Amino acid sequence: IEGVIPGMQVLSALNLGKKIELGKRVGIIGGGNTAVDAARRVLRAEISESVTMIDAARSALRTTKPESVTIFYRRTIDEIPAYKEEVEGAGDEGIKIEFLTSPTKIITDNGKLKACEFIRMRLGDIDESGRRRPVPIEGSEFIVELDTLIVSISESPDISFLKNEGLEFSKWDTIVIDQETCLTKRPGIFAGGDVVTGPNTVVDAVAAGKIASESIDQYLTGKEVKREYKLIRPSRYIEPIEFSDEELDELL
């Protein structure tokens, strides 16, 4: 559907300095850091009338500054997974967050996004994620006209091509590895980042890449694959000094 874009695609375009036309009314669905980042960056990048949800990158989008940015999230502020400072920053920048709101239908006109139907939610019992499950409130549907809808929910790596490669997967469908070396159950294959941890930060992915690269070098050069720890500063044991009560009184 023209006008419906994944959040990561928007962030990538903005980070690479590409121009992207989002129109005057932009909606962002989600409550994670990608969604919040997207809303804030779209607002800063100066788009158009209304950006709904939370940002995707701080770069070269050069059109009319949006009049409003709104985030649609199906739970409350207490359950939102985005960093607290990001949510507060979004509010300070004038971005509106619609809590307890979930999309139900995309409305199109000749294959192009025209609007999105939402429904109000209430929180029910606790689900498998440890958060209270959002439950739709019957008859609370409403429609928001949009030029662009940025979807920043349920993004995960495509690991379908790895299913028959002798790897072990966890119950969350992530690759099982040796945490010390990033080595999988199949010799010669290493993994790190979101395919191992699930959704996580770039910093953690880079750290895993560093560990994996060291392990790969060991593997290719015929060495034992193991984590090597380097002592940055030499250490030595210093005998503690014992003072008598009189000496302590003098020191104090």
C-alpha positions as CSV (number, residue, x, y, z in Angstrom):
1,I,0.0,0.0,0.0
2,E,1.4,3.4,-1.0
3,G,1.9,5.5,2.1
4,V,2.5,2.6,4.6
5,I,6.2,2.4,5.4
6,P,8.3,0.4,7.9
7,G,9.9,2.5,10.6
8,M,13.4,1.2,9.9
9,Q,13.0,2.2,6.3
10,V,12.2,5.8,7.2
11,L,15.1,6.0,9.7
12,S,17.6,4.5,7.2
13,A,16.5,7.1,4.6
14,L,16.8,10.0,7.0
15,N,20.2,8.8,8.3
16,L,21.5,8.4,4.7
17,G,20.4,11.9,3.9
18,K,17.8,10.8,1.4
19,K,14.7,12.9,0.7
20,I,11.5,11.1,1.6
21,E,8.0,12.5,0.9
22,L,5.7,11.7,3.8
23,G,2.9,14.2,3.2
24,K,1.2,16.5,5.7
25,R,-0.3,13.9,8.0
26,V,2.0,11.2,9.2
27,G,1.0,8.5,11.7
28,I,3.4,6.2,13.6
29,I,2.3,3.0,15.2
30,G,4.3,1.5,18.0
31,G,5.8,2.1,21.5
32,G,9.4,1.0,21.2
33,N,12.5,3.1,20.7
34,T,12.2,2.9,16.9
35,A,8.8,4.3,16.9
36,V,9.7,7.2,19.3
37,D,12.9,7.9,17.5
38,A,11.0,8.0,14.2
39,A,8.4,10.4,15.4
40,R,11.0,12.8,16.9
41,R,13.2,12.8,13.8
42,V,10.3,13.1,11.4
43,L,9.2,16.2,13.4
44,R,12.7,17.7,13.4
45,A,13.3,16.8,9.8
46,E,10.3,19.1,8.9
47,I,7.7,17.2,7.1
48,S,4.2,18.4,6.9
49,E,1.0,18.6,8.9
50,S,0.6,15.7,11.3
51,V,3.0,13.0,12.2
52,T,1.5,10.2,14.3
53,M,3.8,8.2,16.7
54,I,7.5,8.4,17.6
55,D,10.4,9.2,15.2
56,A,12.9,7.4,13.0
57,A,16.0,9.4,12.2
58,R,17.5,12.9,12.3
59,S,18.5,13.8,8.8
60,A,17.6,15.3,5.5
61,L,13.9,15.4,5.1
62,R,13.2,18.9,3.8
63,T,9.6,19.8,3.3
64,T,7.0,21.8,5.4
65,K,7.3,21.5,9.2
66,P,4.5,19.2,10.6
67,E,1.8,20.9,12.6
68,S,1.4,17.9,14.9
69,V,3.0,14.6,15.6
70,T,0.9,11.9,17.4
71,I,2.0,8.4,18.6
72,F,-0.5,5.6,18.8
73,Y,0.3,3.0,21.4
74,R,-1.9,0.2,22.6
75,R,-0.9,0.2,26.3
76,T,-0.3,3.0,28.8
77,I,2.8,5.0,29.6
78,D,3.7,2.6,32.3
79,E,4.1,-0.3,29.8
80,I,5.7,1.6,26.9
81,P,9.0,-0.2,26.1
82,A,10.8,3.0,24.8
83,Y,13.3,4.6,27.0
84,K,11.7,7.0,29.5
85,E,13.9,9.9,28.4
86,E,12.9,9.4,24.8
87,V,9.2,9.5,25.7
88,E,9.7,12.6,27.8
89,G,11.7,14.2,25.0
90,A,9.0,13.5,22.5
91,G,6.4,15.2,24.8
92,D,8.7,18.2,25.3
93,E,9.0,18.6,21.5
94,G,5.2,18.7,21.1
95,I,4.6,15.1,20.0
96,K,1.2,13.8,21.1
97,I,1.0,10.2,22.3
98,E,-2.4,8.5,22.1
99,F,-2.2,5.7,24.7
100,L,-4.6,2.7,24.8
101,T,-5.1,3.0,21.0
102,S,-4.6,0.2,18.4
103,P,-5.1,0.2,14.6
104,T,-7.8,-2.0,13.2
105,K,-8.1,-1.1,9.6
106,I,-6.2,0.7,6.8
107,I,-8.4,2.7,4.5
108,T,-7.2,3.2,0.9
109,D,-8.2,5.0,-2.2
110,N,-6.8,3.5,-5.5
111,G,-4.1,1.7,-3.6
112,K,-3.0,4.8,-1.7
113,L,-3.3,5.3,2.1
114,K,-6.2,7.6,2.9
115,A,-6.9,7.0,6.6
116,C,-6.5,4.5,9.5
117,E,-9.2,3.2,11.8
118,F,-8.2,2.9,15.4
119,I,-10.0,1.4,18.5
120,R,-9.7,2.4,22.2
121,M,-8.2,-0.3,24.5
122,R,-8.3,-1.2,28.1
123,L,-5.8,-3.3,30.1
124,G,-6.8,-6.8,31.0
125,D,-4.9,-9.7,32.5
126,I,-1.1,-10.0,32.5
127,D,0.2,-11.8,29.3
128,E,3.4,-13.8,28.5
129,S,5.5,-10.6,28.3
130,G,4.7,-9.7,31.9
131,R,2.5,-6.7,30.9
132,R,-1.2,-6.4,31.1
133,R,-2.9,-7.5,27.8
134,P,-4.7,-4.7,25.9
135,V,-8.3,-5.5,25.3
136,P,-10.4,-3.7,22.6
137,I,-13.4,-1.6,23.8
138,E,-16.3,-2.4,21.6
139,G,-17.8,0.5,19.8
140,S,-14.9,2.9,20.4
141,E,-13.5,2.9,16.8
142,F,-12.5,6.2,15.3
143,I,-10.8,7.3,12.0
144,V,-7.7,9.4,11.5
145,E,-6.9,10.7,8.0
146,L,-3.3,10.2,7.1
147,D,-0.9,10.7,4.2
148,T,1.7,8.3,5.6
149,L,1.6,5.6,8.2
150,I,4.9,4.5,9.7
151,V,4.7,1.1,11.2
152,S,7.3,0.4,14.0
153,I,6.0,-2.8,15.6
154,S,7.0,-6.5,15.7
155,E,10.1,-6.1,13.6
156,S,12.5,-9.1,13.9
157,P,15.3,-10.6,11.8
158,D,14.4,-13.0,9.0
159,I,16.0,-16.3,10.0
160,S,13.9,-18.6,7.9
161,F,16.9,-19.4,5.7
162,L,18.7,-20.7,8.7
163,K,16.2,-23.2,9.9
164,N,17.8,-26.2,8.2
165,E,21.4,-25.3,8.8
166,G,22.0,-27.3,12.0
167,L,21.5,-24.4,14.4
168,E,19.7,-24.5,17.7
169,F,16.9,-22.1,18.4
170,S,15.4,-21.0,21.7
171,K,11.7,-20.9,22.5
172,W,11.7,-17.3,21.4
173,D,13.1,-18.3,18.0
174,T,16.5,-16.7,18.6
175,I,19.8,-18.5,17.8
176,V,21.4,-20.3,20.8
177,I,25.1,-19.5,21.1
178,D,28.0,-19.7,23.5
179,Q,27.7,-16.3,25.2
180,E,31.5,-16.1,25.7
181,T,32.4,-16.7,22.0
182,C,29.3,-16.2,19.9
183,L,29.8,-19.7,18.5
184,T,26.6,-21.5,17.5
185,K,25.9,-25.2,17.9
186,R,27.3,-25.7,14.4
187,P,31.1,-25.3,14.2
188,G,32.3,-22.4,12.1
189,I,29.0,-20.4,12.3
190,F,28.9,-17.5,14.7
191,A,26.0,-15.2,15.6
192,G,25.3,-12.0,17.6
193,G,22.9,-9.1,17.8
194,D,19.1,-9.3,17.5
195,V,19.1,-12.9,16.1
196,V,20.5,-14.0,19.5
197,T,19.0,-11.5,22.0
198,G,15.8,-10.4,20.3
199,P,15.2,-6.7,19.8
200,N,18.1,-4.8,21.5
201,T,20.3,-1.8,21.0
202,V,22.9,-1.1,18.3
203,V,25.6,-0.9,21.0
204,D,24.9,-4.5,22.1
205,A,25.0,-5.7,18.5
206,V,28.3,-4.0,17.9
207,A,29.7,-5.5,21.1
208,A,28.6,-9.0,19.9
209,G,30.2,-8.3,16.6
210,K,33.5,-7.5,18.2
211,I,33.4,-10.8,20.2
212,A,32.4,-12.8,17.2
213,S,35.2,-11.3,15.0
214,E,37.8,-12.3,17.6
215,S,36.3,-15.8,17.8
216,I,36.2,-16.1,14.0
217,D,39.9,-15.2,13.8
218,Q,40.7,-17.9,16.3
219,Y,38.6,-20.4,14.4
220,L,40.2,-19.6,11.0
221,T,43.7,-19.7,12.3
222,G,43.3,-23.1,13.9
223,K,43.4,-21.8,17.5
224,E,41.1,-22.8,20.3
225,V,38.0,-20.7,20.2
226,K,37.8,-19.0,23.6
227,R,37.2,-15.6,25.1
228,E,40.5,-13.9,25.9
229,Y,40.6,-11.2,28.6
230,K,43.3,-8.7,28.6
231,L,44.5,-7.0,31.8
232,I,44.5,-3.3,31.0
233,R,46.2,-2.3,34.2
234,P,48.6,-4.6,36.2
235,S,47.4,-5.4,39.7
236,R,49.1,-6.5,42.9
237,Y,48.1,-7.3,46.4
238,I,48.8,-4.7,49.0
239,E,48.8,-5.8,52.6
240,P,46.3,-3.8,54.7
241,I,47.7,-1.5,57.3
242,E,46.4,-2.0,60.8
243,F,46.2,0.8,63.3
244,S,45.8,0.8,67.0
245,D,43.0,2.7,68.6
246,E,45.5,5.4,69.7
247,E,46.8,5.8,66.2
248,L,43.3,6.0,64.8
249,D,42.4,8.7,67.3
250,E,45.5,10.7,66.2
251,L,44.6,10.3,62.5
252,L,41.0,11.4,63.1
